[in-house]
Amino acid sequence: MLTAIIRSNGAHEPLAATLTVLIAAVSEGFVGHAVVVAPAQNSEIDLLVDATGASFTVAPAGAAWIEGARAARGDWLLLLEAG
């Protein structure tokens, strides 16, 4: 299974655009799970994560990929920047 790790700068609009594109990949079985990584807790991002069933973790930009990989469920990782 493939996990998409999405690094966000904390803005919800670019993250929403990225998650919207991933919906087709999930429905076709290409992506099984998504992890959103942001530098701080954010209520707008929390709503997006809840609505899409993704996981959420907080990490500074330099550790985002590592923390996202720790939260991943899949054997393969797709690393994406939000937007």
N, C-alpha and C positions, 0 to 999 in steps of 0.2 A: 504494500500500500504506500502511496505517496502522500507526504505531508507538505503542505504549502506553509512556509514561514514568511510572514509579512512584517517587515520592519517599518514602523510608523514614527513620524516625528511628533506625533500627538495631535495632528490635525485630522478631523473626522472625515472631511470631504474626499481627500485622496484615498483614504482607507475604504470608504463606501464604494468608490469607483472600482477599486481592486477586488473587493469582495463580490461585487456584482458580476464581474467578468468570470470569477471562479465558479459561480453557480452552475454554468453549463458543464464545466469540468467535473464537478461533483456529481451532477445528474447522469453523466456518461460513465461514471466510475473511474475516471482518471485520477481524481484527487479524493482521498478518503478523509482528510482532516486538515484543518487550518489552525495555525498558531499566530496570534497577533502579538508583536513585541513593541512596546512603547516606553519612552523614558519616564513616564509618570502615569498614575491613575487618572482617568478622565471619564466623566459620566457619559459623554456622547460616545466614546469608544466602547464603554461598557454596554451600552444599548445595542450597538452594532454587533458586538461579539455575541451577546445573548440572542439576538435575532437570527444570527447565522449558525449558531452552534459551534463556533470556533472557541479555542482556548485563548486566554489572555495572560501575559506575563509582563512584568515591569523590569526593565534593564537599561543601563546607560548604552548609548550608541555603540561603544566599543565592545560590549559584551552581548549585543542583541542576538547575533547568530548563534552563539554558544547557548544562551538561555533558551532560545527558541528550539534548538535541537534537543535540549534536555526535556522539553515539554512535548516533543513530537511523539506520535504514536506509530508512524510509518517507518519502513526500512529505508525509504528514499526521501530525500529532501529537495524541495523546490524553493529557492530563496528569492524573494520578491521585495522590492521597495514599494511602499504604498504610493499609488498614483499611477 
